[in-house]
């Protein structure tokens, strides 16, 4: 059996790519021939790669068009796309709905910027492909019920066509026991006393992930806390903003961190007041590492969070006062809530996630052959 995966960039060290790598490895071990159609990749044993040319001026459209040519030429038993494309049998909507994201983003933009979304050729192309993708693909995988409802609301897709399969986490890498390995050393390196509560923020794209709201909240909390900010973003911009708020001395900007498990271990509470996140891998990693998670209802991970048990859910990602109150409420109970978070995350291993997805692929192939 020949299975193809579509992913614009295939790097085994990325979040979604690590998941895809696990899928490939398991399918290869079961005797499947695996191909990946991609623009850019790292060579991986047992996987055949096919380069998809992309015109940088028309990235979404050219990638979709050239993927279609390859799929038609190569003839696979099942084609699975991790991108918005229009030729696959199964589409994993890991990036959520672009239409929903634009609505969320409009909440923080001025009227001119909001209008530009409607006429921007890149947005128009993505929305057009997204619509065709969702209408034509036989099976859609959403990584949260939130994304499933967004797809139904924005595009009128039948609920029966959409399967919800949550993301998984590497429980060997992200675990509560890491605190014994990393916590003291990293805190000492950063000059943070063990008695000081530490809030952790991890995310690439600080604006969408809600860093500004977090910094505002830090200026309002009752505790003398520190904030560790990890991930890609405009660090200098947010340093200036933290200085303006008078909290610069309480913030440490780490940038991208390879051993991100050490950052979770140094923290006490994870906070991600994101505007829109289909399912934040960082939030699930933090839970597995034993941190209570404070996030928004516009994060798919919120479906795994129970208020006052393993974290807290915010209604409004822009409400810094409510976020500050929530941080104040969680800090005194962080240890016990973190234990509950770790137990909850234990039910969502990356192995379980890959098994569920592989079962879906096999189910589709069986139905196709019997049909």
HUJO-V277436 format. One record per backbone hydrogen bond with DSSP energy under -0.5 kcal/mol. CO is the residue of the C=O (numbers start at 1). NH is the residue of the N-H. If there is no record, write none. Layout:
BEGIN
<<CO & NH> <CO & NH>>
END
This chain:
BEGIN
<<1 & 3> <1 & 33> <2 & 77> <2 & 78> <3 & 35> <4 & 80> <5 & 7> <5 & 37> <6 & 82> <8 & 39> <8 & 40> <9 & 11> <10 & 42> <11 & 14> <14 & 18> <15 & 19> <16 & 20> <17 & 21> <18 & 22> <19 & 23> <20 & 24> <21 & 25> <22 & 26> <23 & 27> <24 & 28> <25 & 29> <26 & 30> <27 & 32> <28 & 31> <32 & 34> <33 & 3> <34 & 48> <35 & 5> <36 & 38> <36 & 50> <37 & 7> <38 & 52> <40 & 10> <44 & 47> <46 & 34> <48 & 36> <50 & 38> <51 & 53> <54 & 56> <55 & 58> <56 & 59> <58 & 62> <59 & 63> <60 & 64> <61 & 65> <62 & 66> <63 & 67> <64 & 68> <65 & 69> <66 & 70> <67 & 71> <68 & 72> <69 & 73> <70 & 74> <71 & 75> <78 & 4> <79 & 89> <79 & 90> <80 & 6> <81 & 92> <83 & 85> <89 & 139> <90 & 81> <90 & 92> <91 & 93> <91 & 141> <92 & 94> <93 & 96> <96 & 98> <97 & 101> <98 & 102> <99 & 103> <100 & 104> <101 & 105> <102 & 106> <103 & 107> <104 & 107> <105 & 108> <106 & 109> <110 & 114> <111 & 115> <112 & 116> <113 & 117> <114 & 117> <114 & 118> <115 & 118> <115 & 119> <116 & 120> <120 & 124> <121 & 125> <122 & 126> <123 & 127> <124 & 128> <125 & 129> <126 & 130> <127 & 131> <128 & 132> <129 & 133> <130 & 134> <131 & 135> <132 & 136> <133 & 137> <139 & 91> <140 & 142> <140 & 163> <141 & 93> <142 & 165> <143 & 167> <144 & 148> <145 & 149> <146 & 150> <147 & 151> <148 & 152> <149 & 153> <150 & 154> <151 & 155> <151 & 157> <152 & 156> <158 & 161> <159 & 162> <161 & 140> <163 & 142> <163 & 165> <169 & 171> <169 & 350> <170 & 173> <170 & 174> <173 & 175> <175 & 178> <176 & 179> <177 & 180> <177 & 181> <178 & 181> <178 & 182> <178 & 183> <179 & 183> <179 & 184> <182 & 186> <183 & 187> <184 & 188> <185 & 189> <186 & 190> <187 & 191> <187 & 192> <188 & 191> <191 & 193> <193 & 196> <197 & 226> <198 & 268> <198 & 269> <199 & 228> <200 & 271> <201 & 230> <203 & 205> <205 & 209> <206 & 210> <206 & 211> <207 & 210> <208 & 275> <208 & 276> <210 & 214> <211 & 215> <212 & 216> <213 & 217> <214 & 218> <215 & 219> <217 & 220> <217 & 221> <223 & 225> <226 & 199> <227 & 229> <227 & 252> <228 & 201> <228 & 230> <229 & 254> <229 & 255> <230 & 203> <232 & 205> <233 & 235> <234 & 238> <235 & 239> <236 & 240> <237 & 241> <238 & 242> <239 & 243> <240 & 244> <241 & 245> <242 & 246> <242 & 247> <242 & 248> <243 & 246> <247 & 250> <248 & 251> <250 & 227> <251 & 253> <252 & 229> <252 & 254> <255 & 231> <258 & 260> <259 & 262> <259 & 263> <260 & 263> <260 & 264> <261 & 265> <262 & 266> <263 & 267> <264 & 267> <268 & 292> <269 & 200> <270 & 294> <272 & 274> <272 & 296> <277 & 300> <279 & 281> <280 & 284> <281 & 285> <282 & 286> <283 & 287> <284 & 288> <285 & 289> <286 & 291> <287 & 290> <288 & 176> <292 & 270> <292 & 294> <293 & 295> <293 & 312> <294 & 272> <295 & 314> <296 & 299> <298 & 277> <299 & 302> <300 & 303> <301 & 304> <302 & 305> <305 & 307> <306 & 309> <306 & 310> <306 & 311> <310 & 293> <311 & 308> <312 & 295> <314 & 297> <315 & 317> <316 & 319> <318 & 320> <319 & 323> <320 & 324> <321 & 325> <322 & 326> <323 & 327> <324 & 328> <325 & 329> <326 & 330> <327 & 331> <328 & 332> <330 & 333> <331 & 334> <333 & 337> <334 & 338> <335 & 339> <336 & 340> <337 & 341> <338 & 342> <339 & 343> <340 & 344> <341 & 345> <342 & 346> <344 & 347> <345 & 348> <348 & 169> <349 & 353> <350 & 354> <351 & 355> <352 & 356> <353 & 357> <354 & 358> <355 & 359> <356 & 360> <357 & 361> <358 & 362> <359 & 363> <360 & 364> <361 & 365> <362 & 366> <363 & 367> <364 & 368> <365 & 369> <366 & 370> <367 & 371>>
END
